[in-house]
Amino acid sequence: MVLWIVLAVVVVALIILVVSVLSVLGRLSALDRAMRRLLLRQEQAGKLQADVAALQETVAGLQHRAETAQQQVAVIKAGHGEKGKHSLQKSSSAW
């Protein structure tokens, strides 16, 4: 009789152990999926950072080109402005 009680306790303990192990394994698979998603997002974030760095370089280059173009336009305007003043002065002195 004692043998049957001990055997029943062992069987119940094994059933509880199996149920708890299956529960933990189910949670581990969910955690594994979450970890894979996070790793994928981390990889995507790294690619985006590289793209942002490239865009910043492009913007810096465009800004430099725009500044150069503005300086050239200012030089051209200054050159035209001086010619316009001289031609007006010459024509007004002739009258």
QUIDADA-V160474 format. One record per residue. N is the residue number from 1. PSI is psi in whole degrees, 0 to 359 (999 if undefined). D_LAST is the distance of its C-alpha to the last C-alpha in whole Angstrom. Layout:
# QUIDADA-V160474
n: (N N)
psi: (PSI PSI)
d_last: (D_LAST D_LAST)
This chain:
# QUIDADA-V160474
n: (1 2 3 4 5 6 7 8 9 10 11 12 13 14 15 16 17 18 19 20 21 22 23 24 25 26 27 28 29 30 31 32 33 34 35 36 37 38 39 40 41 42 43 44 45 46 47 48 49 50 51 52 53 54 55 56 57 58 59 60 61 62 63 64 65 66 67 68 69 70 71 72 73 74 75 76 77 78 79 80 81 82 83 84 85 86 87 88 89 90 91 92 93 94 95)
psi: (318 323 318 323 315 316 319 319 318 317 315 319 319 320 316 320 316 316 317 322 317 322 315 319 322 319 323 322 323 320 324 317 318 320 319 320 318 320 321 317 325 319 317 321 321 318 319 322 320 318 320 319 317 318 322 319 318 316 319 318 317 322 319 318 322 319 318 316 320 320 318 320 319 320 317 315 320 321 318 324 319 319 319 320 316 320 327 321 318 317 327 331 337 338 999)
d_last: (138 136 135 133 132 130 129 128 126 124 123 121 120 119 117 115 114 113 111 109 108 107 105 104 103 101 99 98 97 95 93 93 91 89 88 87 85 83 83 81 79 78 78 75 74 73 72 69 68 68 65 64 63 62 59 58 57 55 53 53 51 49 48 47 45 43 42 41 39 38 37 35 33 32 31 29 27 26 25 23 22 20 19 17 16 15 13 11 10 9 7 5 5 4 0)
